[in-house]
Amino acid sequence: MASAYTPGLTVSGDIVVRRTRRLPIKGDVLVSMGQEVNPDTFVARAMLPGPLQTIKLADKLGTDPKDAPNHFKLKVGDPISKGEIVAETKGFLGRFGKTTVISDYEGTVESMSEITGNILVREPSIPVDVTAYLRGNVAQVMQGEGAIIEARGAMVQGIFGVGGERVGIIHVVAKSPDQVLDAADVHPDHKGMILIGGSGITLAAVEKAAEVGAVGLVAGGMKDSDLIKYLGYDIGVAITGQEQIPLTIMLTEGFGHLNIAARTLELLRSLEGKEASINGATQIRAGVIRPEIIVPLAVTTKEQPKEASSGELKIGTSIRVIREPYFGQLAAVTDLPAQLMVVDSGTEVRVLKAKLDGGEEVVVPRANVEIIAT
């Protein structure tokens, strides 16, 4: 019998998480196998070549291009400083009509051309650093590229997010899953914290959180119009996470005001005061990327932790329905019929039977659910 797979969200209090930390170009790996790392530990570094700048030497000296290099005081490979005198003509009787050229750039002389009379200066290289992002251990070293960091702890994935990687302290503001996080709930002592709301986040709350220095906001949902107003542009379909904003936002249920799942809120409440890594990067097409909160924890048991879900549907699998009429409801799979079934749209699809948390057994298309890995 063939296996059935579906996208899944992880909400787990004990799981092994591995994250690949890779440089955009070849560079140096700064950690070793098994090394303990903090979120801000530099894992790898590469040096991007600096931009090329042109000194139009012939034009500045007023000479023929082929003669310009003869007046240049440096040679290829020499360092050059901004404000340094790099060329001058002798002038008439040593001083009259003398022309001096001063460099506007700092870097290294890369080339001189007798055809154009130009000098090319390569500005200093730009360092590109990759940090560990997680508190954990180096599970694998990729020479010249980076490393894989492994951590054991709690993880909550969301439906959508914006903002990049940040580290903060979890603080649950919501008293219940239906509470909307508003500006009045955000205070100056929330600096450096990841604030957990209930059913939604208002635009005023986002602005206040950014003002006080909170690093993250998590809730069931947020009005897409408020998110667009905050970002200043419409949300595209490409990967998010590169937004130039001072905090990261993660939605666990979707757009609008939607109650955060009770088990998600309960797990986050159990992590109150813990250091967490949060990332809003989201990709909804091939190669799905979910926004996430990861809280590495000290191991106090010899039991083996859970691995990330394979996405396989089977009897007993915890799921959430993501389409009406049961949108947002949690359930457990009770049967996976092999035959196709005709749905209201007239299409034949594969379905599953599931028992909702309220006790009702329903039939829904398999495409309309996602796995909740707990």
C-alpha positions as CSV (number, residue, x, y, z in Angstrom):
1,M,0.0,0.0,0.0
2,A,1.4,3.4,-1.0
3,S,2.1,6.0,1.7
4,A,0.3,9.4,1.7
5,Y,2.2,12.6,2.5
6,T,1.1,16.1,3.2
7,P,2.7,19.4,4.3
8,G,3.2,19.6,8.1
9,L,3.7,22.1,10.9
10,T,5.8,21.1,13.9
11,V,4.6,22.0,17.3
12,S,6.8,20.0,19.6
13,G,8.3,20.3,23.1
14,D,11.1,17.9,22.5
15,I,12.6,17.5,19.0
16,V,16.0,17.5,17.3
17,V,16.5,20.4,15.0
18,R,19.3,20.8,12.4
19,R,19.9,23.9,10.5
20,T,22.4,24.3,7.7
21,R,24.5,27.5,7.9
22,R,26.1,28.0,4.6
23,L,28.1,30.8,3.0
24,P,27.0,32.4,-0.3
25,I,30.5,31.9,-1.7
26,K,33.5,29.8,-0.6
27,G,35.2,30.9,2.5
28,D,36.6,29.7,5.9
29,V,34.8,27.6,8.4
30,L,35.5,28.9,12.0
31,V,34.0,26.0,14.0
32,S,34.9,22.3,14.5
33,M,32.9,19.1,14.8
34,G,31.1,18.8,18.1
35,Q,31.8,22.4,19.2
36,E,29.2,24.1,21.4
37,V,27.9,27.3,19.8
38,N,25.7,30.2,20.8
39,P,23.3,31.9,18.4
40,D,25.8,34.7,17.8
41,T,28.8,32.4,17.3
42,F,30.5,33.0,13.9
43,V,30.3,29.7,12.0
44,A,32.0,30.7,8.8
45,R,33.3,33.8,7.0
46,A,33.9,34.7,3.4
47,M,35.3,37.9,1.8
48,L,33.4,39.4,-1.0
49,P,35.6,41.3,-3.4
50,G,35.2,45.0,-3.0
51,P,33.8,47.1,-5.9
52,L,36.1,48.3,-8.7
53,Q,36.6,52.1,-8.9
54,T,38.2,54.1,-11.7
55,I,40.6,56.9,-11.5
56,K,40.6,58.6,-14.9
57,L,44.2,59.5,-14.7
58,A,44.8,60.7,-18.3
59,D,41.8,63.1,-18.1
60,K,42.9,64.5,-14.7
61,L,46.5,65.0,-15.9
62,G,45.6,66.2,-19.3
63,T,48.0,63.8,-21.0
64,D,47.7,61.1,-23.7
65,P,46.4,57.8,-22.3
66,K,49.7,56.0,-23.1
67,D,51.7,58.5,-21.1
68,A,49.4,58.6,-18.0
69,P,50.9,55.5,-16.3
70,N,54.4,57.0,-16.5
71,H,53.2,59.7,-14.0
72,F,51.5,57.2,-11.6
73,K,53.5,56.7,-8.4
74,L,52.2,53.2,-7.5
75,K,52.2,49.9,-9.3
76,V,49.7,47.0,-9.6
77,G,49.1,45.3,-6.3
78,D,50.1,48.4,-4.1
79,P,47.8,49.6,-1.4
80,I,46.2,53.0,-2.1
81,S,44.7,55.4,0.5
82,K,41.9,57.9,0.1
83,G,43.4,61.4,-0.2
84,E,46.8,60.1,-1.2
85,I,48.7,61.8,-4.0
86,V,49.0,59.1,-6.7
87,A,50.3,61.1,-9.7
88,E,51.6,64.4,-10.8
89,T,53.2,66.1,-13.7
90,K,56.5,67.9,-13.4
91,G,55.2,71.2,-14.9
92,F,57.2,74.1,-16.3
93,L,60.4,74.9,-14.4
94,G,59.4,72.4,-11.7
95,R,56.3,74.1,-10.4
96,F,54.4,76.1,-13.0
97,G,51.6,74.2,-14.6
98,K,52.1,71.3,-12.2
99,T,49.1,68.9,-12.0
100,T,48.4,66.6,-9.0
101,V,46.0,63.7,-8.8
102,I,44.6,62.6,-5.4
103,S,42.8,59.3,-5.0
104,D,39.2,59.4,-4.0
105,Y,39.3,55.7,-3.1
106,E,41.0,53.3,-0.7
107,G,42.0,49.8,-1.7
108,T,44.5,48.1,-4.0
109,V,45.7,49.1,-7.4
110,E,44.3,46.3,-9.7
111,S,45.3,47.5,-13.2
112,M,46.7,50.4,-15.3
113,S,45.7,50.9,-19.0
114,E,47.8,52.6,-21.6
115,I,44.8,52.5,-23.9
116,T,42.3,54.3,-21.7
117,G,44.7,56.0,-19.3
118,N,42.6,54.8,-16.4
119,I,43.7,53.2,-13.1
120,L,41.4,50.5,-11.6
121,V,41.2,50.4,-7.8
122,R,39.7,47.5,-6.0
123,E,38.1,48.7,-2.7
124,P,38.6,46.6,0.5
125,S,36.9,43.2,0.6
126,I,33.6,43.0,2.4
127,P,33.3,40.3,5.1
128,V,30.2,38.0,5.0
129,D,29.7,36.2,8.3
130,V,27.3,33.3,9.0
131,T,26.3,32.8,12.7
132,A,25.0,29.6,14.3
133,Y,21.5,31.0,14.8
134,L,20.9,28.3,17.4
135,R,22.4,27.4,20.7
136,G,23.6,23.9,20.1
137,N,26.4,21.8,18.7
138,V,28.2,21.5,15.4
139,A,26.8,18.3,13.9
140,Q,28.7,18.5,10.6
141,V,31.4,20.7,9.0
142,M,31.2,21.5,5.3
143,Q,34.7,22.6,4.4
144,G,34.8,26.0,2.7
145,E,31.0,26.3,3.0
146,G,29.7,26.3,6.6
147,A,28.3,23.9,9.1
148,I,25.2,22.1,10.3
149,I,24.1,23.1,13.8
150,E,22.0,20.7,15.9
151,A,19.9,21.5,18.9
152,R,17.4,19.6,21.0
153,G,14.5,21.5,22.4
154,A,11.1,22.9,21.5
155,M,9.9,24.1,18.1
156,V,6.8,25.9,16.9
157,Q,6.4,26.5,13.2
158,G,3.9,29.0,11.7
159,I,2.0,29.5,8.5
160,F,3.5,32.9,7.5
161,G,6.1,35.3,8.7
162,V,8.2,38.3,7.8
163,G,11.6,39.5,9.2
164,G,14.8,37.6,9.5
165,E,16.7,35.7,12.2
166,R,16.7,37.1,15.7
167,V,17.2,35.9,19.2
168,G,15.0,37.0,22.2
169,I,13.3,35.9,25.4
170,I,9.8,34.4,25.2
171,H,7.1,36.4,27.0
172,V,3.5,35.3,26.7
173,V,1.2,38.3,26.8
174,A,-2.1,36.6,25.8
175,K,-4.2,35.2,28.7
176,S,-6.3,33.2,26.2
177,P,-6.1,32.0,22.6
178,D,-8.7,34.7,21.5
179,Q,-6.9,37.7,22.9
180,V,-5.7,40.3,20.3
181,L,-2.3,41.8,21.0
182,D,-2.7,45.6,21.0
183,A,-0.4,48.5,21.7
184,A,-1.6,48.7,25.3
185,D,-0.1,45.2,25.9
186,V,3.4,46.3,24.8
187,H,5.7,48.0,27.4
188,P,9.2,49.4,27.5
189,D,10.5,46.4,29.5
190,H,9.6,44.2,26.6
191,K,12.9,45.2,24.9
192,G,14.7,42.1,23.6
193,M,11.6,39.9,24.0
194,I,9.5,37.7,21.6
195,L,5.9,38.6,22.6
196,I,3.2,35.9,22.2
197,G,-0.3,37.1,21.5
198,G,-3.6,35.2,21.0
199,S,-5.8,35.6,17.9
200,G,-4.2,38.6,16.3
201,I,-1.7,41.5,16.3
202,T,-2.8,45.0,15.5
203,L,-0.8,47.5,13.5
204,A,-0.5,49.7,16.6
205,A,1.0,46.8,18.5
206,V,3.6,46.1,15.8
207,E,4.6,49.8,15.7
208,K,4.8,50.0,19.6
209,A,6.8,46.7,19.7
210,A,9.3,48.1,17.2
211,E,9.6,51.3,19.2
212,V,10.4,49.6,22.5
213,G,12.8,47.2,20.9
214,A,11.0,43.9,21.0
215,V,12.6,41.4,18.6
216,G,9.5,39.3,17.7
217,L,5.7,39.0,17.7
218,V,3.8,35.7,17.4
219,A,0.0,35.3,17.2
220,G,-2.6,33.3,15.4
221,G,-3.1,35.9,12.7
222,M,-2.9,39.4,11.5
223,K,-4.9,41.4,9.0
224,D,-3.0,41.4,5.7
225,S,-3.9,45.1,5.2
226,D,-2.1,46.0,8.5
227,L,0.9,44.0,7.5
228,I,1.1,45.7,4.1
229,K,0.8,49.1,5.9
230,Y,3.6,48.3,8.2
231,L,5.9,47.0,5.4
232,G,5.0,49.8,3.0
233,Y,4.4,47.4,0.1
234,D,2.3,44.4,-0.9
235,I,3.4,40.9,0.1
236,G,4.7,38.9,-2.9
237,V,4.8,35.2,-3.5
238,A,8.6,34.8,-3.2
239,I,10.4,33.9,-0.1
240,T,10.1,36.4,2.8
241,G,12.6,37.0,5.6
242,Q,14.7,39.7,3.9
243,E,12.5,42.6,5.0
244,Q,14.2,45.6,6.4
245,I,12.2,45.8,9.6
246,P,13.4,45.8,13.2
247,L,11.5,42.8,14.4
248,T,10.2,39.4,13.2
249,I,6.5,38.5,12.9
250,M,5.2,35.0,12.9
251,L,1.5,33.9,12.3
252,T,0.6,30.4,13.4
253,E,-2.8,30.1,11.8
254,G,-3.1,32.6,8.9
255,F,-4.4,36.0,7.9
256,G,-7.1,37.8,9.9
257,H,-7.7,37.3,13.5
258,L,-7.6,33.6,14.2
259,N,-7.3,32.0,17.6
260,I,-3.9,30.6,18.2
261,A,-4.1,26.8,18.7
262,A,-4.5,26.0,22.4
263,R,-1.7,23.5,22.4
264,T,0.6,26.0,20.7
265,L,-0.1,28.6,23.3
266,E,0.3,26.1,26.1
267,L,3.7,25.0,24.8
268,L,4.9,28.6,24.4
269,R,3.6,29.4,27.9
270,S,5.7,26.5,29.3
271,L,8.8,28.2,27.6
272,E,8.2,31.6,29.4
273,G,11.5,33.4,30.0
274,K,13.6,31.0,27.8
275,E,15.9,32.2,25.1
276,A,14.5,31.5,21.6
277,S,15.7,31.8,18.0
278,I,13.0,33.1,15.7
279,N,12.9,33.4,11.9
280,G,10.1,34.7,9.7
281,A,11.4,33.3,6.4
282,T,8.5,31.8,4.5
283,Q,8.3,30.0,1.1
284,I,5.0,28.5,0.1
285,R,6.0,27.0,-3.2
286,A,8.4,24.1,-4.0
287,G,10.9,23.7,-1.2
288,V,8.5,24.9,1.5
289,I,10.1,27.0,4.2
290,R,8.1,27.7,7.4
291,P,8.6,30.5,9.9
292,E,9.8,29.2,13.3
293,I,10.6,29.6,16.9
294,I,13.2,27.2,18.3
295,V,14.0,27.0,22.0
296,P,17.1,24.8,22.7
297,L,16.7,23.2,26.2
298,A,19.0,21.4,28.6
299,V,18.5,17.6,28.3
300,T,17.1,16.2,31.5
301,T,16.0,12.8,30.3
302,K,17.7,9.8,28.6
303,E,14.7,9.3,26.3
304,Q,15.4,9.8,22.6
305,P,14.0,13.0,21.2
306,K,11.6,13.1,18.3
307,E,12.9,13.7,14.8
308,A,11.2,16.1,12.5
309,S,8.0,14.7,11.0
310,S,8.3,12.9,7.7
311,G,5.0,14.3,6.6
312,E,3.4,10.8,6.3
313,L,-0.3,10.5,7.0
314,K,-1.4,7.4,9.0
315,I,-4.1,6.4,11.5
316,G,-3.7,8.6,14.6
317,T,-1.8,11.4,12.9
318,S,-2.6,14.8,14.4
319,I,-3.8,17.2,11.7
320,R,-5.4,20.6,11.3
321,V,-8.0,21.3,8.6
322,I,-7.0,24.4,6.5
323,R,-10.2,24.8,4.5
324,E,-13.9,25.5,5.3
325,P,-16.2,24.2,6.7
326,Y,-13.8,22.9,9.4
327,F,-11.1,25.6,8.9
328,G,-8.6,25.7,11.8
329,Q,-10.0,22.7,13.7
330,L,-7.6,20.1,15.0
331,A,-8.3,16.4,14.5
332,A,-6.8,12.9,14.4
333,V,-6.8,10.7,11.3
334,T,-9.1,7.7,11.7
335,D,-9.1,6.2,8.2
336,L,-7.4,6.7,4.8
337,P,-9.7,5.3,2.2
338,A,-7.9,4.1,-1.0
339,Q,-10.8,5.0,-3.3
340,L,-11.3,8.5,-4.8
341,M,-14.4,10.4,-3.7
342,V,-16.4,13.1,-5.5
343,V,-16.5,16.4,-3.5
344,D,-18.9,19.3,-3.8
345,S,-16.9,20.8,-6.7
346,G,-17.4,17.7,-8.7
347,T,-13.8,16.7,-8.6
348,E,-12.6,13.2,-7.6
349,V,-10.0,13.5,-4.9
350,R,-8.4,11.4,-2.2
351,V,-9.9,11.9,1.2
352,L,-9.4,11.0,4.8
353,K,-11.6,10.5,7.8
354,A,-10.7,12.3,10.9
355,K,-12.2,12.8,14.4
356,L,-12.3,16.5,15.4
357,D,-11.3,17.5,18.9
358,G,-15.0,18.1,19.6
359,G,-15.7,14.4,18.9
360,E,-17.3,14.7,15.4
361,E,-16.0,12.4,12.7
362,V,-15.7,14.1,9.3
363,V,-14.5,13.4,5.7
364,V,-12.1,15.9,4.2
365,P,-9.8,16.0,1.1
366,R,-6.3,15.1,2.0
367,A,-5.1,18.3,0.3
368,N,-7.1,20.3,2.8
369,V,-5.2,19.3,5.9
370,E,-1.7,19.7,7.3
371,I,0.1,17.5,9.8
372,I,0.7,18.8,13.3
373,A,3.9,17.2,14.5
374,T,3.7,17.2,18.3
